[in-house]
Amino acid sequence: MYHILVVDDEARIRSIIRKYAEFEGHTVTEAGDGMEAVRLSRKEKFDIIILDIMMPELDGFSACREIRKSSQTPIIMLSARGEEYDKINGFESGADDYVVKPFSPRELLLRVEAVMKRTKHTAAVAAQQNQVLEFDNGGLKADLTARIVYVDGARVEMSPKEYELFFYLLRNRNVALKRETLISEVWGYDFYGDARTLDTHIKLLRKSLGKYSDYIVTLRGVGYRFEEKK
């Protein structure tokens, strides 16, 4: 069972999430704004954070970025806005998933479980691997164990899900990966989000890789492939 930090300025929303989470056996701590969320994340250890975006004091995007400075705790963002721009902003801030209001409490908890499964799996895979991959004479370098990526010698900061997606592509380089496979392996077989989440993360990943973005090839009607250059 997990210790969940629920952050929302609406007490009713926090109460609903708490009710369902505690019924499933989880422990819940509540925060009413972003500043309190940052303070609590520095003071206590949480397994996962459910973070609303539109809040007083400090909005969810800013709170997420602050939390990411000192913690890699998985974060699911909540928002009444479902436009692609808002989702991209959330993922760029470091969120692992994005849920649009109104939402089903049961679906939210299923997403919590899916994110936690992926987090544990990624940690287990990283522990078994000690591999540094280099491409283009070292211009693009990825340390799979330390979760560090360098572009022309400069360290690139990515969101947790960007790292997972990139490293999965690297471990399966030169293999045509179906969209369904990537979603299943990176987000979990029980992922309940919009399939466009994958495309959004590919866009973010290409942006992070800069001039090396063309290593990620779009396979029209199929999916994607990380293609090593001969």
N, C-alpha and C positions, 0 to 999 in steps of 0.2 A: 504494500500500500504506500501511497505517496503523501508527502507534505506539500500542499498546494498553497501558493500565495495568490489570492484573488483580489485584483485591483480594479475598482470601478467606483465612480462617484455616486452611482445610484445604489442605495442600500437594498432596494428590491432585487436588483440583479445579483448582488453579492449573496443575498439570502437564498435565492433560487439555486445558484451554483453550489452553495454550501450544503443545502438540503440534499441534493442529489449526490454530491461528492461524499458526504459523510455516510449516506446510505450505502455507498459502495465500499465503505471502510477507510476512506482517506481522511487525513487531517487537514483542516483549512485554517489559514490565517488571512484576515481581511485588511485591506488598505483602501482609503477613500480618495487618494489622489496620487499623482506621480511622485511627488517629493517623498511621501511616506513609503511608497514602494521601493524607491532607491535606498532609503534609510534602512528599511527592514531587510532588503537583500544583502546589505553589507553587514548587518548584525546577526542574521540567522541564515541557516542553510535550508534551502527549499529544493525539492526535486523538480518542480516545474512552476512556472508563473503564468497566470492568465491575466492579461493586461489590456484594459480598455484604452482607446486612443483619445477620445474627447473628454478631457478632465481638467479641472482647475489646477492652479499652482504649476504643474508640469504635465504637458500632454504625453500620451503614450509613446510616440515616436522618440521624444527627447529622453523619457525615462528609460526606454529600451536601450538607447545608445549609452546612457550613463551606466546602466547595469552591465552592459557588455564590456565596459572598461575593466571590470574586476571579476566577472563571472561568465561562465558559459552555460549557466542553467537554462534549460529549454524554455522558450517563451511562446505562448499562443496569444496573438493579438485579437481583440474584439473591436468591431466598428460597425456603425450604421451605414458606412460608405463602402460600396463594393466595387468602385471603379478601379481599373487596372493601375492607374497612377497611385492610388492609395495603397494598393497591395504591394507595388514595387517599393514605395517608400517604407512600408512596414518591413519587407524582407531586407532592404538595404540597411535598415536600422538594426538588424540582427535577429528578427523574429524567425521562428521555426515554422509557424503556421499562422493562418489568418482566417478568422471566422466572422462572417457578416451577420449583424443583427437584423431581424429577430432570429434566434437560433434555438435549436432543440437542446435542452440540457443533456439528454442522453447522447446526442451526436457529439456534443462538446467533450463529454467524458470518453467517448470512443476515440476522439482525436487525441486526447491526453494520453490514452493507452498506446495509440499508434506512434506518437512522438517519442514516448519513453522507450518503446521497443526498439525504434531506430537508433536512439541515443545509446542504448546498451549494446546493440549489435555493432555500431560503429566503433565504440570503445574496445570491444573484444577483438575486432578485426585489426585495429591499430596496434593492439598489444602483441599480436602475433606477427606483425610485419615490421621490418626495419629496412625500409627501402627509400632511396632517394632517386628520383627520375629526372633526367635532364634532356632538353630538346633544343634544337637550333644552337648547337655549340654552347649550351649552358645559359642561353638567353632566357629560356623558360625552365625553371627548376621547381620541383615539388618534393618536399619531405613528407612522405605519407605518415610516418610515425609521429612527428612533431606537429603535423597539420600546419605546415608553413609553405607558402608559395612565393617565389621570387620572380620578378619580371625585370630583366636587365639589371640584376643585382639589387633591386629595391624590393623590400618585402611588401606583399599585397595583402590588405586586410579584406577578408570575405565574411559573409554571414555564415553561421554554422551549416545551414542547408546548402549553401554554395560549395563549401568544402566537401560535404558528403557527395554531392552530385559530381563535382570535378574529379574527386578521387575514385569514384565508381567508374567514370568514363576512362580514367587513366588505367585502372586495373583491368579494364576490358578494351584497351586501345586496339584500334583497327578492326573492331567487331561492330557490325551493324546492330544497334540496340533499339528495339521497338519502344515506342512511347509507353506502352503498358508495362513493359519490363522495367524501365527507368522509374516510373511512378511506384511500382510495386517494391522495387529494391531500395529506393531512396526514401520514399515516404511511408512505405509499409503496405502490405497487401490489403489492409483494411482502411486505406486512406479515403476520406469522405469529401475531399475538397474538389474544386474545379480543376479539370485536366489542364486548363490554361496555366495553372501554377507552374507546371514544368516549363512551358515556353517562357514564362516570366523569368524564371531562374536561369534559363539558358541565356536570355538577354543580359541579365546581370553578370553572369559568368563571363560572357564575351567582353563586356565592358571592363571587367576586372583584368582580363588577360591582355587588353590593349591590342598591340600589333600582332599578337599571337592568337587572336580570336579565331583566325581561319583554321586553326587546328580542329575546331569543333565544326563538323560538317553536318548540314541539315540533309536528311534523307527524305525527300518529299513523299508523303504518304506512308512513311515508315516510322522514322524517329531521328536519332542522331548517332554520330560516330566520332570518337577522337581519333584522328588520322595522322599517323606519323609521316613526316615527309622523308622521301628517299634521298 
